[in-house]
Amino acid sequence: MLAAPGFHHLHLNTVDPEAAIAFYLRRFPDTTARTTWGGSPAVRAVTNVLILFTQVEAPPPTAPQTALWHFGWHVTDTHQTMRRLHAQDEVTLLPLYTGDGGGSVHVSSDTWPGANGLLGRSLPEIAEAKATGVQPVRSGGFGYIAGPDGAIVEYAGNQPVERFNHVHMYQDDPHCAQLWYQTHLNAPLIEGRSITSIPADDCVVPRAVDRTFPALEPQGMYRAPSSAVEFDDVAFYWYVRPGDEPLAPSQGHVSDHVALSVEDLDAWREKLRGEGVTLLHDTYALGDTRALMIEGPSREAIELVEVR
């Protein structure tokens, strides 16, 4: 069995790479640096996570929805980070709608805490929280800012150290996606976020009836079913898709693809082809190494980069 890949990079499309890089360096100045990799301008975050940029002539589309939803950092103090970002003129804090008469907050912990194992509450659960006097914890939690080119960037705490820690996705069928990543990419699971046992012949779980809050959308969001895997210390979290249509291919959108590092690209190519995985781009040169591109279970592009 081939060892699980590592996380290599997130690849973004942008009309102005230098401005985009400057944006991320100013938001997280203590844990990012400018660099280049494989001929692409990049941000290097602590733990050697890369964000690579490709310049495009027109703003990359953000619709229809693809599997790649947003990405984010752990921070040591969510509210302190929110205040620091709010003081920066070029930053837009995105509202989290609370489901209470159109109200919103900027940090999730400033509204009712989640219920029944989810990071949110349905409208009936909000009514219950109000009736029973449940109060916001006002510590930790998550918030979002608008990134360049329509990207959504999360900051979440309170965590021991600041670092780039996740790519949050949607999946058409989250439990089936976990099986796909386990089967084809030998992905490690995340305790408390992954599903410990999924029947391979019955992995489709219907979307929950109720939307939950807080959410970036005024109407709330679906948080069940969900699942996750991780590569190195970068998590791939996912919720079920928000709409009824299958998710669109990710390439060409603001978040173009994710990339994983492997030691033996030829062995991975043989494995994936033998398992019937869709190969978007066969082996090609990438900087001073090689790569190939496959398609994930909800049409997300995944690059495998050979790193010896």
C-alpha distance (Angstrom), angle and dihedral (degrees) to the residues before:
residue distance angle dihedral
M1 . . .
L2 3.78 . .
A3 3.78 116.1 .
A4 3.78 115.8 -103.1
P5 3.81 112.5 -91.4
G6 3.79 121.2 -109.9
F7 3.78 124.8 -124.4
H8 3.80 110.5 -95.6
H9 3.79 111.2 169.4
L10 3.76 151.3 -32.6
H11 3.80 111.9 -126.8
L12 3.81 119.4 -147.2
N13 3.79 132.0 -172.9
T14 3.80 115.7 -137.5
V15 3.77 140.1 168.4
D16 3.81 90.9 -137.5
P17 3.83 117.0 28.5
E18 3.80 94.7 -177.0
A19 3.80 93.0 52.2
A20 3.81 91.3 45.2
I21 3.80 92.1 50.5
A22 3.80 91.2 47.9
F23 3.81 89.2 51.4
Y24 3.81 93.9 56.5
L25 3.80 93.6 42.2
R26 3.81 90.8 54.2
R27 3.79 92.9 47.6
F28 3.80 95.1 50.5
P29 3.81 104.2 20.2
D30 3.80 97.8 159.6
T31 3.80 97.0 51.9
T32 3.82 106.0 35.4
A33 3.80 137.5 64.9
R34 3.78 136.1 -178.1
T35 3.80 116.3 -105.8
T36 3.79 142.7 142.2
W37 3.77 129.1 -120.7
G38 3.78 129.7 -175.3
G39 3.78 90.2 -8.1
S40 3.81 93.8 -54.5
P41 3.80 125.7 113.3
A42 3.77 109.0 -115.2
V43 3.77 151.2 174.3
R44 3.78 116.4 -125.6
A45 3.77 114.8 -154.4
V46 3.78 127.0 -166.9
T47 3.83 114.0 -75.3
N48 3.85 85.6 40.1
V49 3.80 95.2 -83.8
L50 3.81 111.3 159.0
I51 3.79 132.6 -151.9
L52 3.80 109.1 -163.3
F53 3.80 125.2 -163.2
T54 3.80 133.0 -150.4
Q55 3.80 118.2 -167.0
V56 3.81 115.8 -127.5
E57 3.79 128.9 -174.0
A58 3.80 98.0 -128.3
P59 3.81 131.1 33.4
P60 3.81 107.5 -80.5
P61 3.80 114.3 -113.6
T62 3.78 121.0 -101.7
A63 3.82 93.8 -168.4
P64 2.95 145.7 101.5
Q65 3.80 92.0 42.9
T66 3.79 117.1 -101.8
A67 3.79 128.5 -166.7
L68 3.83 90.7 -97.6
W69 3.81 104.4 82.9
H70 3.82 109.3 160.6
F71 3.80 142.2 -35.6
G72 3.75 132.8 -140.5
W73 3.75 158.6 -177.5
H74 3.76 134.0 -118.7
V75 3.80 109.2 -127.2
T76 3.78 130.3 -167.6
D77 3.81 95.5 -127.1
T78 3.80 120.8 18.6
H79 3.79 97.8 -163.6
Q80 3.78 93.6 44.7
T81 3.81 89.1 50.5
M82 3.80 90.7 48.3
R83 3.81 91.5 52.7
R84 3.80 91.9 47.5
L85 3.80 92.3 49.7
H86 3.80 92.2 44.9
A87 3.81 89.6 57.0
Q88 3.81 91.1 58.1
D89 3.79 111.0 91.1
E90 3.82 96.3 -146.3
V91 3.82 94.2 53.7
T92 3.78 124.9 94.9
L93 3.80 115.4 -161.2
L94 3.80 109.2 -146.9
P95 3.82 116.4 -133.6
L96 3.78 120.2 -118.8
Y97 3.79 107.1 -147.2
T98 3.78 113.4 -135.9
G99 3.81 101.5 -158.8
D100 3.79 90.2 -119.6
G101 3.78 108.6 117.0
G102 3.79 95.2 -50.2
G103 3.79 94.0 -51.1
S104 3.78 121.2 151.1
V105 3.78 142.1 -171.3
H106 3.79 133.1 -164.7
V107 3.81 96.5 -135.1
S108 3.80 122.6 44.9
S109 3.80 94.4 -135.6
D110 3.82 89.6 64.5
T111 3.81 90.2 72.9
W112 3.79 133.4 47.7
P113 3.80 114.9 -48.8
G114 3.78 120.7 -113.4
A115 3.78 123.4 -88.2
N116 3.80 139.0 -146.7
G117 3.78 94.3 17.6
L118 3.82 95.6 -51.5
L119 3.80 130.6 112.3
G120 3.78 90.2 -123.8
R121 3.79 146.3 36.9
S122 3.77 132.5 -120.7
L123 3.81 119.3 -128.7
P124 3.83 91.9 -97.3
E125 3.81 89.4 50.1
I126 3.81 90.5 49.6
A127 3.79 89.4 52.7
E128 3.80 88.7 50.6
A129 3.82 91.1 49.5
K130 3.80 91.0 52.0
A131 3.79 92.5 47.0
T132 3.80 93.6 49.6
G133 3.80 97.2 41.8
V134 3.80 98.4 -112.1
Q135 3.81 108.0 172.3
P136 3.82 133.6 -157.1
V137 3.80 113.2 -98.5
R138 3.85 92.1 -140.5
S139 3.78 93.5 -154.9
G140 3.79 129.2 96.6
G141 3.76 117.1 -13.4
F142 3.79 128.9 125.0
G143 3.78 139.4 -76.8
Y144 3.80 138.3 178.1
I145 3.77 139.7 -135.5
A146 3.79 130.7 -164.9
G147 3.80 110.2 -106.4
P148 3.79 129.1 -160.1
D149 3.82 117.8 -66.6
G150 3.79 93.3 14.2
A151 3.80 96.8 -57.5
I152 3.81 117.5 151.5
V153 3.80 116.2 -138.1
E154 3.79 123.6 -165.5
Y155 3.79 128.5 -155.4
A156 3.80 116.7 -166.5
G157 3.78 134.6 177.6
N158 2.85 176.6 31.2
Q159 3.79 89.5 -120.9
P160 3.83 132.2 151.0
V161 3.81 94.6 -111.7
E162 3.78 138.2 10.9
R163 3.80 113.5 -109.5
F164 3.79 143.4 136.7
N165 3.78 99.9 -91.9
H166 3.81 114.4 164.0
V167 3.75 153.7 20.0
H168 3.79 109.8 -148.1
M169 3.78 115.3 -149.5
Y170 3.75 141.6 178.7
Q171 3.79 119.5 -132.3
D172 3.79 130.8 -164.2
D173 3.83 88.0 -133.8
P174 3.83 111.7 10.1
H175 3.81 97.7 -166.1
C176 3.80 91.7 48.2
A177 3.81 88.1 48.8
Q178 3.79 90.8 55.2
L179 3.79 90.0 52.9
W180 3.81 90.1 48.2
Y181 3.82 92.5 52.8
Q182 3.79 91.5 45.0
T183 3.79 93.8 47.6
H184 3.78 101.2 41.4
L185 3.82 104.0 26.0
N186 3.84 100.7 28.3
A187 3.79 87.7 -126.5
P188 3.82 118.9 -172.3
L189 3.79 116.9 -125.2
I190 3.81 127.1 -123.9
E191 3.76 117.2 -125.3
G192 3.76 109.8 -119.9
R193 3.82 94.7 11.9
S194 3.82 105.1 54.4
I195 3.79 123.8 68.7
T196 3.79 110.3 -110.0
S197 3.80 97.1 -151.4
I198 3.80 126.9 22.6
P199 3.82 122.8 171.1
A200 3.79 106.2 -124.9
D201 3.81 92.6 -143.7
D202 3.80 95.2 46.9
C203 3.80 110.0 35.8
V204 3.81 98.9 131.6
V205 3.81 111.3 106.7
P206 3.82 118.4 -174.4
R207 3.76 117.0 -114.6
A208 3.80 114.5 -98.6
V209 3.79 115.3 -97.0
D210 3.81 96.2 -132.1
R211 3.78 128.4 64.2
T212 3.79 116.0 -139.2
F213 3.80 139.3 -142.3
P214 2.99 149.2 -97.3
A215 3.78 93.0 49.8
L216 3.78 140.9 152.4
E217 3.81 87.9 -122.6
P218 3.82 119.5 70.2
Q219 3.81 90.1 -133.8
G220 3.81 92.6 54.7
M221 3.79 129.6 -118.3
Y222 3.79 140.0 -97.3
R223 3.80 113.0 -109.3
A224 3.79 99.4 174.0
P225 2.91 133.8 108.0
S226 3.79 98.5 30.9
S227 3.78 139.7 153.8
A228 3.81 142.8 163.9
V229 3.79 148.0 -155.3
E230 3.78 131.8 -170.9
F231 3.79 140.7 -143.3
D232 3.80 115.1 -156.2
D233 3.80 102.1 -36.3
V234 3.81 96.6 -33.4
A235 3.79 114.7 102.0
F236 3.78 125.9 -147.7
Y237 3.79 102.8 -151.3
W238 3.77 120.4 -177.9
Y239 3.77 142.1 -175.2
V240 3.77 127.8 -167.2
R241 3.82 113.4 -82.3
P242 3.80 113.9 -82.5
G243 3.82 97.0 -134.1
D244 3.76 138.0 45.2
E245 3.81 97.2 -110.3
P246 3.83 121.1 83.7
L247 3.78 114.5 -98.5
A248 3.80 117.5 -90.7
P249 3.83 125.8 -118.6
S250 3.80 110.6 -83.4
Q251 3.81 100.6 -141.6
G252 3.78 112.9 105.2
H253 3.82 93.8 23.0
V254 3.79 123.6 106.6
S255 3.83 90.2 -91.5
D256 3.78 98.3 45.9
H257 3.80 102.5 175.7
V258 3.77 147.0 -34.3
A259 3.81 121.7 -119.1
L260 3.78 130.9 -147.5
S261 3.80 127.3 -164.6
V262 3.81 121.9 -125.9
E263 3.80 132.6 177.4
D264 3.82 100.0 -142.1
L265 3.78 112.7 33.9
D266 3.79 94.0 179.7
A267 3.80 91.9 55.7
W268 3.80 91.0 49.2
R269 3.80 91.1 47.7
E270 3.80 90.4 53.3
K271 3.80 92.2 47.3
L272 3.82 95.3 48.0
R273 3.80 95.2 44.2
G274 3.81 89.6 48.9
E275 3.79 90.1 53.0
G276 3.79 93.7 50.3
V277 3.81 96.8 -112.4
T278 3.80 112.8 163.5
L279 3.80 111.0 -105.7
L280 3.81 109.5 -150.5
H281 3.82 95.6 -179.3
D282 3.78 124.4 9.4
T283 3.79 122.2 -137.4
Y284 3.82 113.6 -41.8
A285 3.78 138.6 166.0
L286 3.79 115.7 -92.2
G287 3.78 114.8 -177.7
D288 3.79 105.8 -55.9
T289 3.80 93.9 -21.7
R290 3.80 140.5 48.3
A291 3.78 136.0 -102.1
L292 3.77 144.1 174.9
M293 3.80 132.7 -157.9
I294 3.80 127.0 -132.0
E295 3.78 133.5 -179.5
G296 3.79 120.3 -115.3
P297 3.81 126.4 -142.1
S298 3.81 94.4 -83.7
R299 3.82 96.6 37.9
E300 3.81 95.1 -90.2
A301 3.80 111.7 151.3
I302 3.81 113.6 -122.5
E303 3.79 120.6 -169.7
L304 3.79 120.2 -156.1
V305 3.82 110.7 -152.7
E306 3.78 120.6 -164.2
V307 3.80 110.2 -129.0
R308 3.81 116.6 176.0
